[in-house]
Amino acid sequence: MTSTFWREEHRLLDASLTRFVSKHVESQAEMHDQAGTFNKALFHKLQELDLLGLTIPTESGGGGMDTLATVITHTRLAFSDPGFALAYLAHALLFTNNFYQMSSQSQQKRYLDKVISGAWIGAMGMTEPSCGTDIFNIKTTAIKKDDHYVINGRKIFITNAPVADIFLIYAKMNDKLVTFVVEQGFKGLSLGSATSKMGMRSSSMCEVIFEDCIVPQENLLSDAKDSVIHMMSNLEIERMGLAGISLGIAERCFDIMTRYAQDRETFGVPIYKHGQIQRYIGESYAKLEAMRALIYTVCAAMDDKKNNRLKTDAVKLFCSTAAKEIADAAMQVLGGYGYCTEFRVEQMLRDAKLLEIGGGTIEAHQRNITRDICEA
Ligand SMILES: Cc1cc2nc3c(=O)[nH]c(=O)nc-3n(C[C@H](O)[C@H](O)[C@H](O)COP(=O)(O)OP(=O)(O)OC[C@H]3O[C@@H](n4cnc5c(N)ncnc54)[C@H](O)[C@@H]3O)c2cc1C
């Protein structure tokens, strides 16, 4: 579904992604959801469409695309496989986009090609056992020693960590937030076992443990002066990517529910003739259109490079809950078939729930929005 906000490059991207997803993503999604496994071969295939460094300028080897293109990519991937879209987000936005914004030319020379080509998979570690929403309460520490830093701490719920070659890690040094790029093989870095979860099961995650982990001084990405600004700015595009995943889930569930309502008959008529089913369809359609309008309007504003914290919080708050509600409505329209796995609505509902938690809980968005308006 295109929009007046789309330019020719967005339509072309959407068309090639739609073909790619129906050929390569759809057929593997249910199996990986049920097994709880990440499809690494499919991840590497994304490079054929230049998706792995989508937001990185072309002169640095990336796709040179904007926020709207990021949203379209996440929407199309999530239409068939939201968990895989989340793994893509962790690589393309949480690691690659964030790394590019923070890194020096010599750091880019060492790592950028590897992640844009997909030779290396990226992940980002912010959350810790005792802090998620309260992110400035990070307990992971970094201490400068001779020509290196020593990092100690634990990161949990880190998407892609079981398969990642490189991590962007937040820590505290002298009580100030700093950021490092850390290779998988660095001494003192180890991984916990894979974390089992309700949804988004085709992405993998685990704990990342730092025990006197030695990180060369040239791997300090951002010091105390810039780390907070970079972290906040990357959260904005992360929220838009997650809103794109919400939209993909909502579009898929709406598609399933409307087809089913026309095919299924009860009391001698298709169920869409029943007023209560019309309420599920009508309200879901209104929410779907509202999601699109909000997402595309905010995408246009973001490309002006202004501070978009308030608007991106609003997008993520609205779209995550709307996607969950549309998935729930689809399950209700499908009755028993919805609760079982065949139509994949139950998977979409499990996947949608994560969007109210990951990348900021809905309560965090409510708090941020209120603070930005009432304390401006
Ligand atoms: C599948 C999955 C993938 C993830 N991937 C990553 C990743 O790649 N990298 C990463 O760093 N993290 C990742 N996370 C972590 C995720 O971002 C956090 O779970 C999220 O930010 C919430 O933090 P928390 O779980 O510690 O909850 P808490 O912060 O402990 O919150 C618990 C509850 O209290 C509420 N709450 C907290 N503070 C307030 C307040 N001030 N006012 C009102 N309510 C409040 C919350 O909204 C929530 O309902 C992932 C999580 C999941 C589940």
The ligand as an SDF file (V2000), in Angstrom:
LIG
                    3D

 53 58  0  0  0  0  0  0  0  0999 V2000
   12.7150   -9.7910   22.5140 C   0  0  0  0  0  0  0  0  0  0  0  0
   13.5110   -8.6720   23.1340 C   0  0  0  0  0  0  0  0  0  0  0  0
   14.5860   -8.1250   22.4190 C   0  0  0  0  0  0  0  0  0  0  0  0
   15.3740   -7.1270   22.9910 C   0  0  0  0  0  0  0  0  0  0  0  0
   16.4930   -6.6840   22.3250 N   0  0  0  0  0  0  0  0  0  0  0  0
   17.3340   -5.8140   22.9440 C   0  0  0  0  0  0  0  0  0  0  0  0
   18.5880   -5.4470   22.3430 C   0  0  0  0  0  0  0  0  0  0  0  0
   18.9320   -5.8680   21.2320 O   0  0  0  0  0  0  0  0  0  0  0  0
   19.4180   -4.6100   23.0350 N   0  0  0  0  0  0  0  0  0  0  0  0
   19.0890   -4.1080   24.2660 C   0  0  0  0  0  0  0  0  0  0  0  0
   19.8860   -3.3700   24.8460 O   0  0  0  0  0  0  0  0  0  0  0  0
   17.9010   -4.4370   24.8690 N   0  0  0  0  0  0  0  0  0  0  0  0
   17.0390   -5.2790   24.2350 C   0  0  0  0  0  0  0  0  0  0  0  0
   15.8490   -5.6270   24.8450 N   0  0  0  0  0  0  0  0  0  0  0  0
   15.5130   -5.0490   26.1340 C   0  0  0  0  0  0  0  0  0  0  0  0
   14.3310   -4.0850   26.1050 C   0  0  0  0  0  0  0  0  0  0  0  0
   14.6720   -2.8910   25.4510 O   0  0  0  0  0  0  0  0  0  0  0  0
   13.8880   -3.8740   27.5770 C   0  0  0  0  0  0  0  0  0  0  0  0
   13.2790   -5.0940   27.9810 O   0  0  0  0  0  0  0  0  0  0  0  0
   12.9370   -2.7190   27.7340 C   0  0  0  0  0  0  0  0  0  0  0  0
   13.6010   -1.4930   27.5340 O   0  0  0  0  0  0  0  0  0  0  0  0
   12.3040   -2.7010   29.1370 C   0  0  0  0  0  0  0  0  0  0  0  0
   13.2650   -2.8330   30.1370 O   0  0  0  0  0  0  0  0  0  0  0  0
   13.0630   -3.9420   31.2960 P   0  0  0  0  0  0  0  0  0  0  0  0
   12.7490   -5.2270   30.6330 O   0  0  0  0  0  0  0  0  0  0  0  0
   14.2770   -3.8870   32.1630 O   0  0  0  0  0  0  0  0  0  0  0  0
   11.8110   -3.4840   32.1100 O   0  0  0  0  0  0  0  0  0  0  0  0
   11.7920   -2.4700   33.3580 P   0  0  0  0  0  0  0  0  0  0  0  0
   12.4640   -1.2080   32.9970 O   0  0  0  0  0  0  0  0  0  0  0  0
   12.2460   -3.1870   34.5710 O   0  0  0  0  0  0  0  0  0  0  0  0
   10.2300   -2.2090   33.4830 O   0  0  0  0  0  0  0  0  0  0  0  0
    9.3260   -3.1300   34.0970 C   0  0  0  0  0  0  0  0  0  0  0  0
    7.9310   -2.4860   34.0820 C   0  0  0  0  0  0  0  0  0  0  0  0
    7.9530   -1.2660   34.8410 O   0  0  0  0  0  0  0  0  0  0  0  0
    7.5540   -0.1790   34.0180 C   0  0  0  0  0  0  0  0  0  0  0  0
    8.2930    1.0210   34.4040 N   0  0  0  0  0  0  0  0  0  0  0  0
    9.6380    1.1580   34.5610 C   0  0  0  0  0  0  0  0  0  0  0  0
    9.9390    2.4200   34.9090 N   0  0  0  0  0  0  0  0  0  0  0  0
    8.7690    3.1010   34.9230 C   0  0  0  0  0  0  0  0  0  0  0  0
    8.4090    4.4570   35.1970 C   0  0  0  0  0  0  0  0  0  0  0  0
    9.3170    5.3870   35.4770 N   0  0  0  0  0  0  0  0  0  0  0  0
    7.1020    4.7900   35.1510 N   0  0  0  0  0  0  0  0  0  0  0  0
    6.1450    3.8680   34.8680 C   0  0  0  0  0  0  0  0  0  0  0  0
    6.4280    2.5720   34.5990 N   0  0  0  0  0  0  0  0  0  0  0  0
    7.7110    2.2000   34.6240 C   0  0  0  0  0  0  0  0  0  0  0  0
    7.8740   -0.6130   32.5940 C   0  0  0  0  0  0  0  0  0  0  0  0
    7.1460    0.1270   31.6430 O   0  0  0  0  0  0  0  0  0  0  0  0
    7.4880   -2.0890   32.6610 C   0  0  0  0  0  0  0  0  0  0  0  0
    6.1050   -2.2070   32.5410 O   0  0  0  0  0  0  0  0  0  0  0  0
   15.0420   -6.6180   24.2820 C   0  0  0  0  0  0  0  0  0  0  0  0
   13.9430   -7.1450   24.9820 C   0  0  0  0  0  0  0  0  0  0  0  0
   13.1960   -8.1590   24.4300 C   0  0  0  0  0  0  0  0  0  0  0  0
   12.0580   -8.7400   25.2480 C   0  0  0  0  0  0  0  0  0  0  0  0
  1  2  1  0
  2  3  1  0
  2 52  2  0
  3  4  2  0
  4  5  1  0
  4 50  1  0
  5  6  2  0
  6  7  1  0
  6 13  1  0
  7  8  2  0
  7  9  1  0
  9 10  1  0
 10 11  2  0
 10 12  1  0
 12 13  2  0
 13 14  1  0
 14 15  1  0
 14 50  1  0
 15 16  1  0
 16 17  1  0
 16 18  1  0
 18 19  1  0
 18 20  1  0
 20 21  1  0
 20 22  1  0
 22 23  1  0
 23 24  1  0
 24 25  2  0
 24 26  1  0
 24 27  1  0
 27 28  1  0
 28 29  2  0
 28 30  1  0
 28 31  1  0
 31 32  1  0
 32 33  1  0
 33 34  1  0
 33 48  1  0
 34 35  1  0
 35 36  1  0
 35 46  1  0
 36 37  1  0
 36 45  1  0
 37 38  2  0
 38 39  1  0
 39 40  1  0
 39 45  2  0
 40 41  1  0
 40 42  2  0
 42 43  1  0
 43 44  2  0
 44 45  1  0
 46 47  1  0
 46 48  1  0
 48 49  1  0
 50 51  2  0
 51 52  1  0
 52 53  1  0
M  END
$$$$
